[in-house]
């Protein structure tokens, strides 16, 4: 499982992992319409990582880890 910054203000999305289930974590960031704005992999055994999303417009987005684990966040 993971937690992330719910209200992003400075263009940095922080993701904190609570377990080490997978060493290779694929992710996608989508808008409310389902369009993919960013995707990639978080490799290695990490407890915390940050992504720069400063170019995202204000609004609601979803951070999707793997195939089905999703959390919403807001760019203010």
Phi and psi in radians as a Rosetta constraint file:
Dihedral C 1 N 2 CA 2 C 2 CIRCULARHARMONIC -2.594 0.35
Dihedral N 2 CA 2 C 2 N 3 CIRCULARHARMONIC 2.807 0.35
Dihedral C 2 N 3 CA 3 C 3 CIRCULARHARMONIC -2.192 0.35
Dihedral N 3 CA 3 C 3 N 4 CIRCULARHARMONIC 2.678 0.35
Dihedral C 3 N 4 CA 4 C 4 CIRCULARHARMONIC -2.542 0.35
Dihedral N 4 CA 4 C 4 N 5 CIRCULARHARMONIC 2.910 0.35
Dihedral C 4 N 5 CA 5 C 5 CIRCULARHARMONIC -1.065 0.35
Dihedral N 5 CA 5 C 5 N 6 CIRCULARHARMONIC 2.159 0.35
Dihedral C 5 N 6 CA 6 C 6 CIRCULARHARMONIC -1.476 0.35
Dihedral N 6 CA 6 C 6 N 7 CIRCULARHARMONIC -0.586 0.35
Dihedral C 6 N 7 CA 7 C 7 CIRCULARHARMONIC -2.141 0.35
Dihedral N 7 CA 7 C 7 N 8 CIRCULARHARMONIC 1.762 0.35
Dihedral C 7 N 8 CA 8 C 8 CIRCULARHARMONIC -1.494 0.35
Dihedral N 8 CA 8 C 8 N 9 CIRCULARHARMONIC 2.177 0.35
Dihedral C 8 N 9 CA 9 C 9 CIRCULARHARMONIC -2.074 0.35
Dihedral N 9 CA 9 C 9 N 10 CIRCULARHARMONIC -0.538 0.35
Dihedral C 9 N 10 CA 10 C 10 CIRCULARHARMONIC -1.858 0.35
Dihedral N 10 CA 10 C 10 N 11 CIRCULARHARMONIC 0.266 0.35
Dihedral C 10 N 11 CA 11 C 11 CIRCULARHARMONIC 1.421 0.35
Dihedral N 11 CA 11 C 11 N 12 CIRCULARHARMONIC 0.161 0.35
Dihedral C 11 N 12 CA 12 C 12 CIRCULARHARMONIC -2.058 0.35
Dihedral N 12 CA 12 C 12 N 13 CIRCULARHARMONIC 2.111 0.35
Dihedral C 12 N 13 CA 13 C 13 CIRCULARHARMONIC -1.733 0.35
Dihedral N 13 CA 13 C 13 N 14 CIRCULARHARMONIC 2.067 0.35
Dihedral C 13 N 14 CA 14 C 14 CIRCULARHARMONIC -1.736 0.35
Dihedral N 14 CA 14 C 14 N 15 CIRCULARHARMONIC 2.266 0.35
Dihedral C 14 N 15 CA 15 C 15 CIRCULARHARMONIC -2.043 0.35
Dihedral N 15 CA 15 C 15 N 16 CIRCULARHARMONIC 2.218 0.35
Dihedral C 15 N 16 CA 16 C 16 CIRCULARHARMONIC -2.048 0.35
Dihedral N 16 CA 16 C 16 N 17 CIRCULARHARMONIC 2.162 0.35
Dihedral C 16 N 17 CA 17 C 17 CIRCULARHARMONIC -1.679 0.35
Dihedral N 17 CA 17 C 17 N 18 CIRCULARHARMONIC 2.415 0.35
Dihedral C 17 N 18 CA 18 C 18 CIRCULARHARMONIC -1.753 0.35
Dihedral N 18 CA 18 C 18 N 19 CIRCULARHARMONIC -0.120 0.35
Dihedral C 18 N 19 CA 19 C 19 CIRCULARHARMONIC -2.560 0.35
Dihedral N 19 CA 19 C 19 N 20 CIRCULARHARMONIC 2.926 0.35
Dihedral C 19 N 20 CA 20 C 20 CIRCULARHARMONIC -1.973 0.35
Dihedral N 20 CA 20 C 20 N 21 CIRCULARHARMONIC 0.836 0.35
Dihedral C 20 N 21 CA 21 C 21 CIRCULARHARMONIC -1.079 0.35
Dihedral N 21 CA 21 C 21 N 22 CIRCULARHARMONIC -0.663 0.35
Dihedral C 21 N 22 CA 22 C 22 CIRCULARHARMONIC -2.338 0.35
Dihedral N 22 CA 22 C 22 N 23 CIRCULARHARMONIC 2.419 0.35
Dihedral C 22 N 23 CA 23 C 23 CIRCULARHARMONIC -1.469 0.35
Dihedral N 23 CA 23 C 23 N 24 CIRCULARHARMONIC -0.358 0.35
Dihedral C 23 N 24 CA 24 C 24 CIRCULARHARMONIC -2.135 0.35
Dihedral N 24 CA 24 C 24 N 25 CIRCULARHARMONIC 1.947 0.35
Dihedral C 24 N 25 CA 25 C 25 CIRCULARHARMONIC -1.982 0.35
Dihedral N 25 CA 25 C 25 N 26 CIRCULARHARMONIC 1.999 0.35
Dihedral C 25 N 26 CA 26 C 26 CIRCULARHARMONIC -1.574 0.35
Dihedral N 26 CA 26 C 26 N 27 CIRCULARHARMONIC 2.524 0.35
Dihedral C 26 N 27 CA 27 C 27 CIRCULARHARMONIC -2.438 0.35
Dihedral N 27 CA 27 C 27 N 28 CIRCULARHARMONIC 2.794 0.35
Dihedral C 27 N 28 CA 28 C 28 CIRCULARHARMONIC -2.429 0.35
Dihedral N 28 CA 28 C 28 N 29 CIRCULARHARMONIC 2.572 0.35
Dihedral C 28 N 29 CA 29 C 29 CIRCULARHARMONIC -2.082 0.35
Dihedral N 29 CA 29 C 29 N 30 CIRCULARHARMONIC 2.115 0.35
Dihedral C 29 N 30 CA 30 C 30 CIRCULARHARMONIC -2.115 0.35
Dihedral N 30 CA 30 C 30 N 31 CIRCULARHARMONIC 2.726 0.35
Dihedral C 30 N 31 CA 31 C 31 CIRCULARHARMONIC -1.519 0.35
Dihedral N 31 CA 31 C 31 N 32 CIRCULARHARMONIC -3.122 0.35
Dihedral C 31 N 32 CA 32 C 32 CIRCULARHARMONIC -1.146 0.35
Dihedral N 32 CA 32 C 32 N 33 CIRCULARHARMONIC -0.329 0.35
Dihedral C 32 N 33 CA 33 C 33 CIRCULARHARMONIC -1.531 0.35
Dihedral N 33 CA 33 C 33 N 34 CIRCULARHARMONIC -0.079 0.35
Dihedral C 33 N 34 CA 34 C 34 CIRCULARHARMONIC 1.611 0.35
Dihedral N 34 CA 34 C 34 N 35 CIRCULARHARMONIC 0.020 0.35
Dihedral C 34 N 35 CA 35 C 35 CIRCULARHARMONIC -1.287 0.35
Dihedral N 35 CA 35 C 35 N 36 CIRCULARHARMONIC 2.314 0.35
Dihedral C 35 N 36 CA 36 C 36 CIRCULARHARMONIC -1.357 0.35
Dihedral N 36 CA 36 C 36 N 37 CIRCULARHARMONIC 2.151 0.35
Dihedral C 36 N 37 CA 37 C 37 CIRCULARHARMONIC -1.772 0.35
Dihedral N 37 CA 37 C 37 N 38 CIRCULARHARMONIC -0.438 0.35
Dihedral C 37 N 38 CA 38 C 38 CIRCULARHARMONIC -2.749 0.35
Dihedral N 38 CA 38 C 38 N 39 CIRCULARHARMONIC 2.550 0.35
Dihedral C 38 N 39 CA 39 C 39 CIRCULARHARMONIC -2.684 0.35
Dihedral N 39 CA 39 C 39 N 40 CIRCULARHARMONIC 2.748 0.35
Dihedral C 39 N 40 CA 40 C 40 CIRCULARHARMONIC 3.006 0.35
Dihedral N 40 CA 40 C 40 N 41 CIRCULARHARMONIC -2.865 0.35
Dihedral C 40 N 41 CA 41 C 41 CIRCULARHARMONIC -2.228 0.35
Dihedral N 41 CA 41 C 41 N 42 CIRCULARHARMONIC 2.504 0.35
Dihedral C 41 N 42 CA 42 C 42 CIRCULARHARMONIC -1.886 0.35
Dihedral N 42 CA 42 C 42 N 43 CIRCULARHARMONIC 1.865 0.35
Dihedral C 42 N 43 CA 43 C 43 CIRCULARHARMONIC -1.673 0.35
Dihedral N 43 CA 43 C 43 N 44 CIRCULARHARMONIC 2.638 0.35
Dihedral C 43 N 44 CA 44 C 44 CIRCULARHARMONIC 1.594 0.35
Dihedral N 44 CA 44 C 44 N 45 CIRCULARHARMONIC 3.095 0.35
Dihedral C 44 N 45 CA 45 C 45 CIRCULARHARMONIC -1.627 0.35
Dihedral N 45 CA 45 C 45 N 46 CIRCULARHARMONIC 1.632 0.35
Dihedral C 45 N 46 CA 46 C 46 CIRCULARHARMONIC -2.098 0.35
Dihedral N 46 CA 46 C 46 N 47 CIRCULARHARMONIC 2.561 0.35
Dihedral C 46 N 47 CA 47 C 47 CIRCULARHARMONIC -1.729 0.35
Dihedral N 47 CA 47 C 47 N 48 CIRCULARHARMONIC -0.402 0.35
Dihedral C 47 N 48 CA 48 C 48 CIRCULARHARMONIC -2.670 0.35
Dihedral N 48 CA 48 C 48 N 49 CIRCULARHARMONIC 2.466 0.35
Dihedral C 48 N 49 CA 49 C 49 CIRCULARHARMONIC -2.580 0.35
Dihedral N 49 CA 49 C 49 N 50 CIRCULARHARMONIC 2.791 0.35
Dihedral C 49 N 50 CA 50 C 50 CIRCULARHARMONIC -2.230 0.35
Dihedral N 50 CA 50 C 50 N 51 CIRCULARHARMONIC 2.500 0.35
Dihedral C 50 N 51 CA 51 C 51 CIRCULARHARMONIC -2.106 0.35
Dihedral N 51 CA 51 C 51 N 52 CIRCULARHARMONIC 2.396 0.35
Dihedral C 51 N 52 CA 52 C 52 CIRCULARHARMONIC -1.492 0.35
Dihedral N 52 CA 52 C 52 N 53 CIRCULARHARMONIC 2.073 0.35
Dihedral C 52 N 53 CA 53 C 53 CIRCULARHARMONIC -2.194 0.35
Dihedral N 53 CA 53 C 53 N 54 CIRCULARHARMONIC 0.547 0.35
Dihedral C 53 N 54 CA 54 C 54 CIRCULARHARMONIC -1.091 0.35
Dihedral N 54 CA 54 C 54 N 55 CIRCULARHARMONIC -0.345 0.35
Dihedral C 54 N 55 CA 55 C 55 CIRCULARHARMONIC -1.561 0.35
Dihedral N 55 CA 55 C 55 N 56 CIRCULARHARMONIC -0.050 0.35
Dihedral C 55 N 56 CA 56 C 56 CIRCULARHARMONIC -1.268 0.35
Dihedral N 56 CA 56 C 56 N 57 CIRCULARHARMONIC 2.474 0.35
Dihedral C 56 N 57 CA 57 C 57 CIRCULARHARMONIC -1.307 0.35
Dihedral N 57 CA 57 C 57 N 58 CIRCULARHARMONIC 2.812 0.35
Dihedral C 57 N 58 CA 58 C 58 CIRCULARHARMONIC -1.071 0.35
Dihedral N 58 CA 58 C 58 N 59 CIRCULARHARMONIC 2.478 0.35
Dihedral C 58 N 59 CA 59 C 59 CIRCULARHARMONIC 2.618 0.35
Dihedral N 59 CA 59 C 59 N 60 CIRCULARHARMONIC -3.017 0.35
Dihedral C 59 N 60 CA 60 C 60 CIRCULARHARMONIC -1.702 0.35
Dihedral N 60 CA 60 C 60 N 61 CIRCULARHARMONIC 2.431 0.35
Dihedral C 60 N 61 CA 61 C 61 CIRCULARHARMONIC -2.362 0.35
Dihedral N 61 CA 61 C 61 N 62 CIRCULARHARMONIC 2.858 0.35
Dihedral C 61 N 62 CA 62 C 62 CIRCULARHARMONIC -2.118 0.35
Dihedral N 62 CA 62 C 62 N 63 CIRCULARHARMONIC 2.306 0.35
Dihedral C 62 N 63 CA 63 C 63 CIRCULARHARMONIC -1.725 0.35
Dihedral N 63 CA 63 C 63 N 64 CIRCULARHARMONIC 2.058 0.35
Dihedral C 63 N 64 CA 64 C 64 CIRCULARHARMONIC -1.978 0.35
Dihedral N 64 CA 64 C 64 N 65 CIRCULARHARMONIC 2.088 0.35
Dihedral C 64 N 65 CA 65 C 65 CIRCULARHARMONIC -1.807 0.35
Dihedral N 65 CA 65 C 65 N 66 CIRCULARHARMONIC 2.190 0.35
Dihedral C 65 N 66 CA 66 C 66 CIRCULARHARMONIC 1.238 0.35
Dihedral N 66 CA 66 C 66 N 67 CIRCULARHARMONIC -2.405 0.35
Dihedral C 66 N 67 CA 67 C 67 CIRCULARHARMONIC -1.705 0.35
Dihedral N 67 CA 67 C 67 N 68 CIRCULARHARMONIC -0.476 0.35
Dihedral C 67 N 68 CA 68 C 68 CIRCULARHARMONIC -2.464 0.35
Dihedral N 68 CA 68 C 68 N 69 CIRCULARHARMONIC -0.061 0.35
Dihedral C 68 N 69 CA 69 C 69 CIRCULARHARMONIC -1.574 0.35
Dihedral N 69 CA 69 C 69 N 70 CIRCULARHARMONIC 2.017 0.35
Dihedral C 69 N 70 CA 70 C 70 CIRCULARHARMONIC -2.317 0.35
Dihedral N 70 CA 70 C 70 N 71 CIRCULARHARMONIC 2.499 0.35
Dihedral C 70 N 71 CA 71 C 71 CIRCULARHARMONIC -2.395 0.35
Dihedral N 71 CA 71 C 71 N 72 CIRCULARHARMONIC 2.507 0.35
Dihedral C 71 N 72 CA 72 C 72 CIRCULARHARMONIC -1.619 0.35
Dihedral N 72 CA 72 C 72 N 73 CIRCULARHARMONIC 2.557 0.35
Dihedral C 72 N 73 CA 73 C 73 CIRCULARHARMONIC -2.493 0.35
Dihedral N 73 CA 73 C 73 N 74 CIRCULARHARMONIC 2.844 0.35
Dihedral C 73 N 74 CA 74 C 74 CIRCULARHARMONIC -2.117 0.35
Dihedral N 74 CA 74 C 74 N 75 CIRCULARHARMONIC 2.331 0.35
Dihedral C 74 N 75 CA 75 C 75 CIRCULARHARMONIC -1.699 0.35
Dihedral N 75 CA 75 C 75 N 76 CIRCULARHARMONIC 2.052 0.35
